[in-house]
Amino acid sequence: MTETPVLALEHVHHEVAGRTIVADLSLTVRSGECVAVTGPNGAGKTSLLRIAAGEVHPSRGRVLWNGTEAWRLPDWRLAAMRAVMSQSTAIGFSFPVADVVGLGFDGVGRRASPDLRRRAIARALEAADVFHLAARDVSTLSGGERQRVLFAKALAQLEAGSAEEQRRALLLDEPIASLDLSHQITLMQAVRRVADDGVAVVAVLHDLNLAAAFADRIVVVHDGRIAADGPPEATVTEAMLARVFGIVRRTATVGARAVPVVAPQFWEVPALRS
Ligand SMILES: Nc1ncnc2c1ncn2[C@@H]1O[C@H](COP(=O)(O)OP(=O)(O)OP(=O)(O)O)[C@@H](O)[C@H]1O
């Protein structure tokens, strides 16, 4: 018998003010899988992630967490099953960084011992490279530092959830958008480790090169539908890049790998050519 996916979206359809945002979309994610979701601006990626997280109820279709519909799960149970790092979450209050990360832990890990809590928070701070900022007021951080704190908060929640639930997921919306190059790589390495530890990971990423380097699967969303779903070498193709992103190759080679390197020196947008 096949294992129940950690997350399953079945024929999810979502409309806002009469406009279709997500159209009959089905997707499954299993334990240990790292799935990158990509696509043009406005394609529906954030909407898809919020629906998957159980934050938004779709107009039609079902969202299943470990086989149970999301809306049937009490909040604490859903929080133990999946941690979410949203796109540009505002932290509008003065709080030490360690306490913000602690909030991630406390929602789920109320029964944990103080020692376990302290160690989980320390591990999350380390993994996001914000340990040195633990005592800083979060409202004084740079954009990239704040993004790494939110990543640490999600990791702390995920670890707290391990006491309640084996089959968990980490959902990330553009987690590297504000990060410098080295932190993009270290965050993606941390994400990969989380997946290798058996957690199902779904990350919205615009950087197809990083997505191809770290994800097992790339799901390309276009106009609220899945335009491609498979391993990087099957999804990041010239045909997909032309069809979904409207870019075409302008040099003879695009890197020496099975997956083309998607960088401005190799590609162009014909309509914008001078
Ligand atoms: N509450 C809303 N009311 C009206 N339109 C909305 C609402 N939420 C999302 N949309 C629209 O739905 C579409 C999909 O939005 P979404 O944020 O999911 O896109 P995205 O793929 O994450 O885009 P980006 O890459 O720019 O972050 C967009 O056209 C957006 O304007």
The ligand as a Tripos MOL2 file, in Angstrom:
@<TRIPOS>MOLECULE
LIG
   31    33     1     0     0
SMALL
NO_CHARGES

@<TRIPOS>ATOM
      1 N1         -7.1290   38.9510   -1.6330 N.pl3     1 LIG1
      2 C1         -6.9480   39.1340   -2.9400 C.ar      1 LIG1
      3 N2         -7.7740   39.9600   -3.6420 N.ar      1 LIG1
      4 C2         -7.6210   40.1400   -4.9610 C.ar      1 LIG1
      5 N3         -6.6590   39.5470   -5.6880 N.ar      1 LIG1
      6 C3         -5.8120   38.7320   -5.0420 C.ar      1 LIG1
      7 C4         -5.9050   38.4730   -3.6390 C.ar      1 LIG1
      8 N4         -4.9280   37.6220   -3.3030 N.ar      1 LIG1
      9 C5         -4.2420   37.3520   -4.4160 C.ar      1 LIG1
     10 N5         -4.7680   38.0130   -5.4680 N.ar      1 LIG1
     11 C6         -4.3040   37.9750   -6.8500 C.3       1 LIG1
     12 O1         -4.1030   36.6180   -7.1580 O.3       1 LIG1
     13 C7         -2.9820   36.4460   -8.0000 C.3       1 LIG1
     14 C8         -2.0210   35.4640   -7.3780 C.3       1 LIG1
     15 O2         -1.4150   36.0790   -6.2490 O.3       1 LIG1
     16 P1         -0.2300   35.3660   -5.4760 P.3       1 LIG1
     17 O3          0.2000   36.2700   -4.3740 O.co2     1 LIG1
     18 O4         -0.6520   33.9890   -5.1160 O.co2     1 LIG1
     19 O5          0.8900   35.3070   -6.6180 O.3       1 LIG1
     20 P2          2.4100   34.8210   -6.5650 P.3       1 LIG1
     21 O6          2.5580   33.7610   -7.5960 O.co2     1 LIG1
     22 O7          2.7780   34.4510   -5.1750 O.co2     1 LIG1
     23 O8          3.1550   36.1310   -7.0370 O.3       1 LIG1
     24 P3          4.5920   36.7890   -6.6900 P.3       1 LIG1
     25 O9          5.6250   35.9820   -7.4340 O.co2     1 LIG1
     26 O10         4.4610   38.1510   -7.2740 O.co2     1 LIG1
     27 O11         4.7780   36.7840   -5.2030 O.co2     1 LIG1
     28 C9         -2.3950   37.8400   -8.2160 C.3       1 LIG1
     29 O12        -2.8310   38.3410   -9.4520 O.3       1 LIG1
     30 C10        -2.9470   38.6380   -7.0600 C.3       1 LIG1
     31 O13        -3.0690   40.0020   -7.4240 O.3       1 LIG1
@<TRIPOS>BOND
     1     1     2 1
     2     2     3 ar
     3     2     7 ar
     4     3     4 ar
     5     4     5 ar
     6     5     6 ar
     7     6     7 ar
     8     6    10 ar
     9     7     8 ar
    10     8     9 ar
    11     9    10 ar
    12    10    11 1
    13    11    12 1
    14    11    30 1
    15    12    13 1
    16    13    14 1
    17    13    28 1
    18    14    15 1
    19    15    16 1
    20    16    17 2
    21    16    18 1
    22    16    19 1
    23    19    20 1
    24    20    21 2
    25    20    22 1
    26    20    23 1
    27    23    24 1
    28    24    25 2
    29    24    26 1
    30    24    27 1
    31    28    29 1
    32    28    30 1
    33    30    31 1
@<TRIPOS>SUBSTRUCTURE
     1 LIG1         1 GROUP 0 **** ****
